[in-house]
Amino acid sequence: MPSLFQENEFVFNVLFEAVSEGVLVVDENQTIVATNSSAEKMFGYTKDEISHQHLNILIPSKHHTVHGGHFSSFYKKASPRQMGQNRLLFGVRKNGENFPVEVGLNPFKINHKTYVMSIIIDITVRKEAEDKIIELNASLEEKVSERTKELHKTVANLKEEITKRVKAESRLRSLLKKEKELNELKTKFLSLVSHEFKTPLSGVLNAAVLVGKYTQTEMQDKREKHLQTIKSKVHYLDGILNDFLSVERLDSGKVKYKFTNFKLSKVVNEVVYNANMMLKNGQHITYPKNINDISIYHDEKILELVLTNLLSNAIKYSPENTEIDFKIDETPKGLIFEIKDQGIGIPSKDQKHIFERYFRAENALTNQGTGIGLNIIKGHLESLGGSVSFKSIQDTGTTFIVEIPFIKE
C-alpha cells in the first residue's frame, strides 16, 4: 500500500524544497519517510539512499542509545520544540564526518498517524566562530590575568619601594633630630661649663688673693675662712668633673659595678652626715635610726651617689627653716627610699623633662647646678634593675622615690 507521502509526493516536494534548511520527516519508528535536497546535501546522501532508513544513520553511533530515549519521550508528549534550547547536537555525514547541528522538531498527524518533522541547520561555521570567540576570550582572560598579576607585582614593588623610602625618610628625620638635639646639648654643655666653672674658679682666685694678704699670725682665722672657701669650690668643681665622667661611662657602657655586702646604716649615716654640712639655717633632716639590722648586697658607691644627689637637691631647693623627710621601707623585693622636701617644687610643664641631660626647671635656673645629676642616677638605677620617680607641686615641695631590688650574690 503506498504511503501518504508517496501519494502526495509532489505536494510535499514543493513544500520541502521551498525551505532552505534541511528537512527530515520520520514516523514513530524513527524511519525516514521524507527529505528535502538541503538535508540530502547536508548529510551527503541521495534521496534513494536515505529514504526508508533508520534515523540513526544520521546520528553519531555514541549518541544512539541516548537519542532513542529522547525520541520516545518527545514522541509521547508530541509538542513542538524550537531550535537551540541550549543543547549541543551532532549529525554524521555519509563519509563518517561529525558536525554540529541545530534541530527544531514539529510533530503532526495525518490520518491518525503521528510524524515528526525536523528542521536541521548545519552550524559548523557558527560553532567554529563561537569556539574562536571562546578561545579569544580565554586568551584575553589569560592576558588580563597575566596583566593583573604584573600590575599586582608592580603595585607590591611600589608599596615596598614606598615603605623603604618612608623608613629611609624616618631614619633621616631621626638622624636630623638627633643631630639637632646633639647640637643643642653641645650648646647647653658649653654654656654650662662656662658658667659653672667660671663662678667657682673666680671664687677660688679671690679667696687665694685674700689669703695672701693675711700674713700676720693673728689673722689665721681669716686665712682659714678663705682656705675653706677654696676647698669648698674645689670640691664642687671635682663633683662636676665626676658627673661628666659618669655621663661618659654610662654612654659608652664602661661602667663596672662593684657589689659587696654592707650595712645600710653605714651609707645612710655617711650621706646624712655630709648633707648636714650643707644645711641652711633652720633646715633639718629626719631619717630612720632603726636600720642597723638591714644588710644588702649592692654597689655601695652608687647607692651613696643616688642618696647624696637627692638630699643635696632637697637642701638646695628648699628655703631656710624647713624639714627634709628621709624615709626607708624594706619590702620582700627590695628597698624603697623617699626623700621629701618643702621646697620650690617642679613646674608641671617641666616635669616630663626633669630626667633629661642638662635640663633645669625654669624656677631653678638661679641655683648652681649642672642639670645632669638626675640623669646620671636614673641611668645607674635602671642599669641595676631599679627606678626613680617623683611627685611634685610647684611652691609646695617634691618627693623623690627610689626603688632598688635585692641582688642575689
C-alpha positions in Angstrom: 0.0 0.0 0.0 1.5 3.3 -0.9 2.3 5.7 2.0 0.8 9.0 2.5 4.0 10.7 1.4 4.1 8.7 -1.8 0.5 9.7 -2.6 1.3 13.3 -2.0 4.9 13.3 -3.1 4.6 16.3 -5.4 2.9 18.5 -2.8 5.5 17.6 -0.1 8.4 18.1 -2.5 7.1 21.6 -3.4 6.7 22.5 0.3 10.0 21.0 1.5 12.1 22.4 -1.3 10.8 25.8 -0.5 12.7 25.6 2.8 16.4 26.4 2.7 17.1 24.4 5.9 17.4 20.6 5.9 14.0 18.9 6.4 13.5 15.3 7.6 10.3 13.5 8.4 10.2 10.3 10.4 7.5 8.1 11.7 7.0 6.6 15.1 9.8 4.0 14.4 12.3 6.8 13.5 12.2 5.7 9.9 12.9 8.5 7.4 9.9 8.9 5.2 10.7 12.3 3.5 13.6 14.6 3.0 14.4 17.7 1.0 17.5 18.4 -1.1 19.1 20.6 1.6 19.0 17.7 4.1 20.4 15.3 1.5 23.2 17.6 0.6 23.9 18.4 4.2 24.4 14.7 5.1 25.9 13.6 1.7 23.1 11.1 0.7 20.8 10.9 -2.3 17.1 10.7 -1.8 17.1 7.0 -2.6 20.0 6.3 -0.2 18.3 8.0 2.7 14.7 7.2 2.2 13.2 4.4 4.5 16.4 4.3 6.5 16.5 4.4 10.3 17.3 7.9 11.7 20.4 6.5 13.4 22.3 6.7 10.1 22.4 10.5 10.6 23.3 10.4 14.3 26.9 9.5 15.6 26.9 6.0 17.0 27.9 7.1 20.5 24.6 9.0 20.8 22.3 6.3 19.5 21.2 5.0 22.9 20.6 8.4 24.4 18.9 9.7 21.3 16.5 6.8 21.3 15.3 7.6 24.8 14.9 11.3 24.0 12.9 10.5 20.8 10.5 8.1 22.7 9.9 10.8 25.4 9.4 13.5 22.8 7.1 11.4 20.7 4.8 10.6 23.6 4.4 14.3 24.5 4.2 15.4 20.9 4.8 19.1 21.4 6.9 21.4 19.2 10.5 22.1 20.2 12.2 25.2 18.9 15.7 25.3 17.6 18.5 25.9 20.1 17.2 25.1 23.6 20.9 25.3 24.8 21.6 21.8 23.5 24.7 20.9 21.5 23.7 18.2 19.0 25.8 16.5 16.3 25.0 14.8 13.0 27.1 12.4 11.0 27.6 12.6 7.2 27.8 9.6 4.8 31.6 9.9 4.9 31.6 9.5 8.7 32.3 13.2 9.5 30.6 14.5 12.6 29.3 18.1 12.5 27.3 20.3 14.9 23.6 20.9 14.1 20.7 22.8 15.5 17.4 21.0 15.3 13.8 22.1 15.6 11.0 19.5 16.0 7.4 19.7 15.0 5.0 16.7 15.5 2.0 16.5 13.2 -0.7 13.9 12.4 -2.1 12.7 9.1 -4.9 10.1 9.1 -4.4 9.5 12.8 -0.7 8.7 12.4 1.9 10.9 14.1 5.0 12.0 12.3 7.9 14.3 13.4 9.3 16.8 11.1 12.9 18.0 11.9 14.2 21.3 10.7 18.1 21.0 10.7 20.7 23.6 10.4 24.4 22.9 9.9 26.1 25.3 12.4 29.6 24.3 11.7 30.6 27.8 10.7 28.8 29.3 13.7 30.3 26.8 16.1 33.8 27.5 14.7 33.2 31.2 15.2 31.9 30.6 18.7 34.8 28.3 19.5 37.1 31.1 18.1 35.4 33.6 20.3 35.7 31.3 23.4 39.4 30.8 22.5 39.9 34.5 22.1 38.0 35.2 25.4 40.2 32.6 27.2 43.3 34.1 25.7 42.0 37.5 26.7 41.3 36.4 30.2 44.7 34.8 30.4 46.3 38.0 29.2 44.1 40.0 31.7 45.2 37.6 34.4 48.8 38.0 33.5 48.5 41.8 33.3 46.7 41.8 36.6 49.5 39.7 38.2 52.0 42.1 36.7 50.0 45.0 38.0 49.8 43.5 41.4 53.5 42.8 41.3 54.1 46.4 40.2 51.9 47.7 43.0 53.6 45.4 45.5 57.0 46.7 44.3 55.8 50.3 44.5 54.5 49.6 48.1 57.8 48.0 49.0 59.7 51.0 47.5 57.4 53.4 49.3 57.9 51.6 52.5 61.7 51.7 52.0 61.5 55.4 51.3 59.3 56.1 54.3 61.7 54.1 56.5 64.7 56.0 55.0 62.9 59.3 55.5 62.1 58.3 59.0 65.7 57.3 59.7 66.8 60.6 58.1 64.4 62.6 60.2 65.5 60.7 63.3 69.2 61.4 62.5 68.4 65.1 61.8 66.5 65.2 65.1 69.4 63.6 67.0 71.9 65.9 65.3 69.7 68.9 66.3 69.5 67.5 69.9 73.2 66.9 69.9 73.9 70.5 68.8 71.5 71.7 71.5 73.3 69.5 74.1 76.6 70.9 72.9 75.4 74.4 73.3 74.0 73.7 76.7 77.2 71.9 77.7 79.4 74.9 76.6 77.1 77.3 78.4 77.1 75.1 81.5 80.9 74.7 81.6 81.4 78.4 81.0 79.1 79.3 83.9 79.6 76.5 86.4 83.4 76.5 86.1 83.8 80.3 85.8 82.0 81.1 89.1 83.8 78.7 91.4 87.2 79.5 89.8 86.6 83.2 90.3 85.8 82.4 94.0 89.0 80.3 94.3 91.1 83.1 92.8 89.6 85.8 95.0 90.0 83.7 98.1 93.6 82.9 97.2 94.3 86.6 96.8 92.8 87.4 100.1 94.7 84.6 101.9 97.9 86.2 100.6 97.0 89.5 102.3 96.6 87.9 105.7 100.3 87.4 106.7 100.1 88.0 110.4 99.7 85.1 112.8 96.7 86.7 114.5 95.0 86.6 111.1 94.9 82.8 111.0 91.1 82.7 111.4 90.6 84.8 108.3 93.0 82.7 106.4 91.1 79.5 107.5 87.9 81.1 106.3 89.2 81.7 102.8 91.0 78.4 102.7 87.7 76.7 103.5 86.1 78.6 100.6 88.8 77.4 98.3 88.3 73.8 99.5 84.5 74.1 99.0 84.8 75.5 95.5 87.4 72.9 94.5 85.1 70.1 95.9 82.2 71.5 93.9 84.4 71.5 90.7 85.5 68.0 91.5 81.9 66.9 91.7 81.1 68.5 88.3 84.0 66.6 86.7 82.9 63.4 88.3 79.4 63.9 86.9 80.9 64.4 83.4 82.9 61.2 83.8 79.8 59.3 84.9 77.9 60.5 81.9 80.8 59.4 79.6 80.9 56.0 81.2 77.2 55.5 81.1 77.1 56.4 77.4 80.0 54.2 76.5 78.8 51.3 78.6 82.1 51.3 80.5 80.5 51.3 84.0 81.7 48.4 86.1 79.6 48.0 89.2 81.3 46.6 92.3 78.9 44.6 94.5 79.6 44.0 98.2 77.7 43.2 101.4 77.4 46.3 103.6 75.2 47.7 106.4 72.6 50.1 105.1 73.1 52.3 108.1 76.7 52.9 107.2 75.7 54.5 103.9 72.7 56.4 105.3 74.7 57.8 108.2 77.5 59.0 106.0 75.2 60.5 103.4 73.2 62.3 106.1 76.4 63.5 107.9 77.7 65.1 104.7 74.3 66.6 103.9 74.1 68.2 107.4 77.3 70.2 106.5 75.3 71.8 103.6 72.1 72.6 105.6 70.7 76.2 105.5 69.7 78.0 108.7 66.8 76.2 110.4 66.8 73.2 107.9 66.6 69.7 109.5 66.8 66.2 108.1 64.7 63.4 109.7 65.7 59.9 108.9 65.2 56.4 110.3 67.6 55.3 113.0 66.3 51.7 113.3 68.1 50.3 110.2 71.1 48.7 111.9 69.9 45.2 111.1 69.5 45.8 107.4 72.4 44.5 105.3 72.3 44.5 101.5 74.4 43.2 98.6 74.8 46.1 96.2 77.1 48.7 94.8 77.7 50.8 97.8 79.2 53.8 95.9 76.2 54.0 93.5 73.7 53.9 96.4 75.7 56.7 98.1 75.8 58.7 94.9 72.0 58.4 94.5 71.1 59.4 98.0 73.7 62.2 98.2 72.3 63.7 94.9 68.7 63.7 96.1 69.4 65.0 99.6 71.6 67.8 98.1 68.8 68.8 95.8 66.3 68.8 98.6 68.6 71.1 100.6 69.5 73.3 97.7 65.9 73.9 96.5 64.3 74.3 100.0 64.2 77.5 102.0 65.5 78.0 105.5 63.6 76.6 108.5 62.1 73.7 106.6 62.2 69.9 107.2 63.6 67.3 104.8 61.9 63.9 105.5 64.1 60.8 104.5 62.2 57.5 104.8 63.3 53.9 104.1 61.0 50.9 103.6 62.0 47.3 103.2 59.9 45.0 101.0 60.3 41.4 100.1 61.7 42.5 96.7 64.0 45.4 97.7 64.3 48.8 99.4 62.3 52.0 98.8 63.8 55.4 99.7 61.7 58.5 99.9 63.1 62.0 100.2 60.5 64.7 100.7 61.2 68.4 100.8 59.2 71.6 101.3 61.0 73.4 98.5 60.2 75.3 95.3 58.8 72.2 93.6 58.9 71.5 89.8 56.6 73.3 87.4 54.1 71.0 85.7 55.3 71.8 82.2 58.9 70.9 83.2 58.2 67.7 84.9 58.3 65.5 81.8 61.9 66.8 81.1 63.3 66.6 84.6 65.5 63.5 83.9 66.8 64.8 80.6 70.5 65.6 80.5 71.4 69.3 81.1 67.7 70.2 81.7 66.9 72.5 84.5 63.5 73.7 85.5 62.8 77.3 84.9 62.4 78.1 88.6 65.9 76.5 89.4 68.0 78.5 86.9 69.4 80.9 89.5 70.7 78.0 91.6 74.1 76.4 90.9 73.8 73.0 89.1 74.7 71.1 86.0 71.3 69.5 85.2 72.9 66.1 84.8 72.7 64.7 88.3 69.2 63.2 88.0 70.0 61.9 84.5 73.1 60.1 86.0 71.3 58.5 88.9 68.4 57.4 86.6 70.9 55.7 84.3 72.6 53.9 87.1 69.4 52.8 88.8 67.9 51.4 85.5 71.2 49.6 84.8 70.9 47.9 88.2 67.2 47.0 87.7 65.9 49.8 89.9 64.0 53.0 89.3 63.5 56.6 90.3 60.3 58.6 90.2 58.8 61.8 91.8 55.8 63.7 92.8 55.9 67.5 92.9 53.8 70.6 93.3 55.2 73.9 92.5 55.9 76.1 95.5 54.9 73.2 97.8 57.6 70.6 97.6 58.9 67.5 95.9 59.1 63.8 96.8 61.6 61.5 95.1 61.1 57.8 95.3 63.9 55.4 94.6 63.4 51.6 94.4 66.4 49.2 94.3 65.9 45.4 94.1 67.7 43.0 96.3 70.5 41.4 94.3 71.5 37.8 94.9 75.2 37.0 95.5 
